[in-house]
Amino acid sequence: MKRPNSLAMRIMIGQVVVIAVGAATLAATAVFLAPRLFAYHFAQTGETDSHVRDHAQQAFEDSFVLAIAFGVIASIVGAGLLSWLLTRRISEPIEHLAQAAEAVAAGDYNVTIPHDTFARELDALSNSFDDMAVQLAATETSRRQLLADLAHELRTPAATLEAHIDGMEDGIVTASAENYAVMRQQVARLRRLTNDIRTLTEVEAHALDLHPQPTRVSAIIDDACRAADRRFAAKGVLLTSTHCTNDATVDVDPDRIQQVMANLLENALRHTPADGLVSVTCATSSDGSATISVSDNGDGIAPEQLEAVFERFHRGDTARRSDGAGSGLGLTIARGIVNDHGGTLTAVSDGEGYGSQFLLRLP
């Protein structure tokens, strides 16, 4: 015999079996005990006429059998109907969830789950499924955008390398140190992009291997500025730094925070013209947190772009578009690292042409 596949049918069959077993147990117990109890109590009346005794026994058994039969039938029908209603209330939300899961598995994330308040657990399950569908939709959108952005970012260095290789094969481009330098630059750009993609993947998966330790904020600032001094001097941008009045100590992974500072300083250098100024300052709060500020007097950021600059491969106003020197992921990675430390990273600017300020708060 083929087993029923639907949950409703299995629950219903289980309920029917329980009802049938209960009815059979009741009937068997009654049939076994009731006649004996009746005979015992009737004998206590002192009636000696066998005809009267037999007639009373027969009347009791007939009425008892009818009562038991109608009672069992009524209980089976009533309990069966109630079980069917309960089974439907339980199985319908689960069926809807199963259909929604099939749709999500097929790539359709715009599913609607009817919320059933019959049981707290079913309502919680529906809410969780809704949240999961929303997150999967966002992930899929992000994945497609990332692939499109990657294709865009890879096109330029790949095309440059291809053009130089074809030119050298055709004898149009000479194998000079200058042309080799261009090719190395594009290879370095590809390498930087792949490294940043790997780091971004770890950041978005919250899989960074952080090793927090007490670190002085002044040490963070000194190390970051010292590492960036040469690049700033080469472009002719002045880099200054000021320590906190009360040097704070924060519990961070120093290597990862240095990565954040390097990205912030690189971003400031890229968007600050020669003879410009970039300053790094610090402030502490009564709750023990510290805020490091990286300010520049360069391109600035339009008000509507202050959050967008932290998006992957951001393409905003022309003043702050990537010039090819970076991967377009530096600020995205920086914010992800700071978030995993329990801090915040925000941008402030009075608009294009008025410079910008990035505030790194560490708890």
C-alpha positions, 0 to 999 in steps of 0.5 A: 500500500502506497504511503500518503505523501501529504502532511495533512493526510498523514496527520489526519490518518494519525488522528483517525488511528488515535480516535479508533484506538480510543473508541475500541478501548472504551468499547472493550472496557465497557463491554467487559465491565458493565454487564458484570457490574449490572448483574452484581448490583441487580443481585443486591436488590434481592430479586429471585424471579429468573424471568425478571432477572433475564428481562432486565439483563437483556434490556440493559445489554440492548440499551448499553450496546445502542448507547455505546454504538451511537456514542462511539460513532458520534465521537468519531465523527465529531473528533474526526471533523475537529481533527480535519479542521486542525490539520488544515490549519496546521498544514496550509501554512506549511504548504505555502512555505513549501511552495515559497521555498520552491520558488526561492530555489528556482530564483524567484525571491519576490514571494509572499508568505501569508502569515498565520496567527494560529500558532506562534511558531508558525508565525515566527517561521513565516517571519523568518522565511520572509527575512531570508527571502529579502536577504537572498534577494539583496544578495542576488542583486549585490552579486549581479552588480558585483559581476557587472562592476568587475567586468567594467573594472577588468576591461580597462587593464585587460584592454591596455595589456592586449593593445600593448601585446598586439602592438609589440607583435605587430612591431607598432609598439616598441619593447621600451622601458616605458611600455613595460612600465605601463604593462606592469602598472596594469598587472599591478592594478589587476593584482590589487583588484583581486586582493581587494575582492578577496578581502571584501568577500571576507568582510561581507561574510564577517569572516575576518580573522581579527586579533584585537589588542589594546592599542594607543590611538596615537600609535595608530595615527603615527604608523599610518602617517609614516607609511603614507609620507612618501606618497604624499610628498611625491604628489606635493600634498602636505600631510599633518597629524595631531594626537588626542589631548588624552591619548586613548587606548582602544581594543582593536586589531592594529593591522586591520585598523592600519588597513583602514587608515591606509585606505582613508589616506589613499582616498584623501591623496587621490582627491586632493590636488598638489599643494593641497592639505590632508590632516589627521586629528583625534578626539576622545569621549567620556565613554572611552571611545576615540574618533580619528578624523582624516580631512582634506581640502580636495574635491569634496563630496555632494551631499547626496553622495555621502553614503554612496561613496562607501558602495563598491565601485562607486560611480558618483560625481565626476570629481570623485570617480576612480582614476584607475589608481585604486580598485574602487573598493577601499572605502567599502572594505574600510567600513566593513572592517570598522563595523566588525570592530563595533565602530563607525565610519562616516563621511562629511562634506560641504559639497563639491570643491569644499573638501571632505572629512572621514570620521573613524570612531572606535569604541 
